[in-house]
Amino acid sequence: MPVASCGLEDQIDEIVDHYPEACGGCGRRFRSGQRGPRRRFGRHQVAELPPISVIWSEHRTHQLRCRHCRARTSAQLPPQIGASAFGSRLQAAVVTLTAGYRISRRGISELGRDLFGVTLSTGAVGAICQRASDALAGAHLHLQDWVLDQAAVHVDETGWRTRGEARALWTASTPEATFLQIAEHCHREQFTALVGARYPGIVISDRWNGYSHLDPSRRQACWSHIKRDFRRHGDGLGEQRTFGEQGLELTRQVFAAWRSYQHEHHDRDRLAADIAPIQTELRALLQAASPKRRRTRWHRQFANNLLKIWPALWTFVTVDGIEPTNNPAERALRAPVIHRKVSLGSQSRTGERFAERALSAAGTCRLRHRSLFTYLNELLVAHTRGDPFPTLTA
């Protein structure tokens, strides 16, 4: 491969030159003086892992006797050492594998033995996770404050299990941060505990009735859910089918106008002009379906629900930074849902705290293209020393 067409030159640690032994035409051997660097050469790059092994350090605390008062004084361990038998990088690796890559505790124990030559019991892995949870406590609260300081927040919830009992996993997310919280129930009170009673920004969510107390003018309903509901009605019969098909077509027009705004003109006035006729048609469709009649019995509740929160359907048209969907919150919950299925949830309240804190850190680092391992290492070092914690949003 020509030299100009291959990258990663700054990452090369070793160069090995290879020269032909003999001419491919006549078979005559090349002299040693002919073997030297050329302007053009083939290139084949190989990535390899170095031999990996854990470095064991023994810290010995000695005792000395004072020559004056004869008292004996023992040395203290430096603050960066701590009481754990495992260093910060090893602990950060364990938590990264758990929260970032959903490796089970037994799997981490086996992985540590196979790759690093270190013996880690499942109990030791649990102790490391608990220590990391304690270190993450302050950063987790700071993350919640940061998210709620933003002008808009995406909110969603899903199920969780703790020792087989039902719990709710909530998220308050932005395009740059993921905050997760495990609560006992999926109620309005839990939503208030998540974002506060007087959050001044705009909440993007689905149309679950737990959000019905929100001011529609300070809310954006998810159009992906609306599209899904119209499609469901389109699978019905008679007038319900007609209603669903017409609504689905209007929904497609909404998304087409939004894509045009995002990728073509970036003109909010033009977006409003594109949406205006869709609003007129949709309102007429919903109002026709809202009366209590036999023909509308399957879809009038849906129509009335959209009319009730009408301003919340169009916040994205007039307010910068608002999306018509709740996709950021749904993406924020995707990895925790897989984690729940693999780990079967939590086994205790302390396990809940670790899950919400570690998964929040993993999600936020992923959104910010930041190394979770590097962050956790810095956090654990600061926690051991008693220094201020590094924030996830720095």
C-alpha positions, 0 to 999 in steps of 0.5 A: 500500500502506498505510504500516502494512503495509510494513516495512523503514522503518529501511533506507530511504535515500531517499524520493521522493514522487509526486503526481498532476498532475490530477484523475482525475474532471474533469481539473482540474490540482492546485495546487502548494500541494496537494502535500504529505505525507498520512497515508495514501499508497501505497508501493512500495519498490525495492532497487538496487545502487550503482555498484560499483568497486574503490578503488585505493590507491597506497602510496608509501614515501619515503626521508629523509636524517638531518641529523645522521648523513646516513644514508638511511631508507626508510619501511615499509608499515604492518602492516595493508597487507601485501605483497598487491596486494589488500585484505582485503575483496577477498580475503574476497570471493574466498574467500566466492565460492569456499567459500560459493557454489562459484564456480570460479576462472575464474568469479571472475576473470570476475565481478571484471571484470564487477561490480567492474572489477578484473582478477584472473587465475586465478593471483591467485585461487589466491594469495588462496585460499592466503593465506586458507588460511594465515590459517585454519589456527589457527581450523581447529584451534581449531574442532576442539578446540571440537567435541571439547569438546562432549558429543556429536559427529556423525561421517560421511565421504564421498569426495574426489578429489585429482588424480584419486586417491581421498581421504576427506572426514570431518566432526565436526559439532554443531548449531552447528559443522562441522569438516571434514578430508580424509584419505588413507583411510576407515579406523578410524585416520582416525576416531581422528585426527579425534576422538581415541582417548579422546573422552569424549562420545557419537558419533552415526554410521552403522553402518560397521564403522570405528565398531565399536570404539566402546562401544555405550553411548557411541554413537548409531546413525543411525535413518535408515540403519536405516529405509533398510535395513528398506525394502530388506529390505521389497522382498525376498521371503518371510520377508525381505519380512515382516521388512523390513515389520515393521521399517519399521513399528517404525521409523515408530513410533520416529520418531513417538515422537521427534516427539511428544517434540520438538513436544508434551510434552518429557517424557523419561519419557513418551518412554521409556514410548513407546519401551519396547514398540517395543524389546520388539517390535524385539528379538523381531523381530531375535532371530527373524531372527538364527539361521543358517537358509535363510529368514534368509540375506538379513537375518540379518546385519543383524539380528545387527548391530543386536543387537550394538550394541543399546544404541547404538540407544536412547541418544537416549531417555535422554541429553539433546541426542542425536538419533536420526539423523545428519542434522547430519553429512549436512547438513554434507557436502552443500555440500562434496560439491557443491563437489567435483563442481563443482571436481573436488576438489583438485589438491594437498595445499595445495589439500586444506588450503584446502578443509577449512579454508574449507569448515569456516568456511563451514559453521560460519558458516552454522549460526551465521547469521554472515556468512562475508564479515565473518568472513574480512575480520576474519581476514585483517586480523588475520593481516596485522597479526599479531594473534590470529585471531578464532574461528569459535565466538565 
